[in-house]
Amino acid sequence: MQILRTIAIIGLFYYGFKFLARTVFPWLLKRWVNKKMGQFQQQGQTQFNEQQKAQDFAKEHEGEVKIKTRGNHPESETKDMGDFVDYEEVD
């Protein structure tokens, strides 16, 4: 009697898994693929928009020259120490 019960349980698991593999798993896979495709398209659209903004900015500011200064830094401490002379020892 115990063996019949074991065989029935194995059969239920087998046919249950077979049913899930034919119906639920493809639906889940399709849903996951559609979600990833949407994310990919959104990322591509975002990059395209950023590129368009950069091109518009470049066209708007064409010909401008910007000079960045370092600011007011104090003079270095080694300025008044003299010149450095590189030499070789001669025997």
C-alpha positions in Angstrom: 0.0 0.0 0.0 2.9 2.3 0.8 4.4 1.8 -2.6 1.2 2.7 -4.4 1.1 5.9 -2.4 4.7 6.7 -3.3 4.1 6.1 -7.0 1.0 8.3 -6.9 2.9 11.1 -5.3 5.7 10.8 -7.9 3.1 10.8 -10.7 1.4 13.9 -9.3 4.7 15.8 -9.0 5.7 14.7 -12.5 2.4 15.8 -14.2 2.3 18.9 -12.0 5.8 20.0 -13.1 4.9 19.1 -16.7 1.8 21.3 -16.5 3.8 24.2 -14.9 6.5 23.9 -17.5 4.0 24.2 -20.4 1.8 27.0 -19.0 3.3 29.0 -16.1 7.0 29.0 -16.9 6.6 30.4 -20.5 4.2 33.1 -19.2 6.8 34.1 -16.5 9.6 34.1 -19.0 7.6 36.2 -21.5 6.8 38.7 -18.7 10.5 38.9 -17.6 11.7 39.4 -21.2 9.1 42.2 -21.8 10.2 43.9 -18.6 13.9 43.8 -19.6 13.1 45.0 -23.1 11.2 48.0 -21.6 14.1 48.8 -19.4 16.5 48.6 -22.3 14.3 50.9 -24.4 14.0 53.4 -21.6 17.8 53.4 -21.1 18.3 54.0 -24.8 15.8 56.8 -24.8 17.5 58.4 -21.8 20.9 58.2 -23.4 19.5 59.7 -26.7 17.9 62.6 -24.7 21.2 63.3 -22.9 23.0 63.3 -26.2 20.5 65.7 -27.7 20.9 68.0 -24.8 24.7 68.0 -25.1 24.4 68.7 -28.8 22.0 71.6 -28.2 24.3 73.0 -25.5 27.3 72.8 -27.8 25.4 74.6 -30.6 24.1 77.3 -28.2 27.6 78.0 -26.8 29.6 77.6 -30.0 32.6 79.9 -30.2 32.7 80.8 -26.5 36.0 80.6 -24.8 36.2 80.0 -21.0 39.4 80.5 -19.0 39.6 78.9 -15.6 42.0 80.5 -13.2 43.6 78.8 -10.2 42.5 81.5 -7.8 44.7 83.3 -5.3 47.2 80.8 -4.1 50.0 82.0 -1.8 53.5 82.0 -3.4 55.5 78.9 -2.7 57.8 78.8 0.2 60.8 77.7 -1.9 60.7 80.8 -4.1 63.4 82.7 -2.1 65.7 79.7 -1.5 67.8 80.3 -4.6 68.6 78.3 -7.7 69.1 74.6 -7.9 72.3 73.4 -9.6 72.6 69.9 -10.8 76.2 68.8 -10.6 78.4 65.7 -10.9 81.3 64.8 -8.6 84.6 64.7 -10.3 87.5 62.6 -8.7 
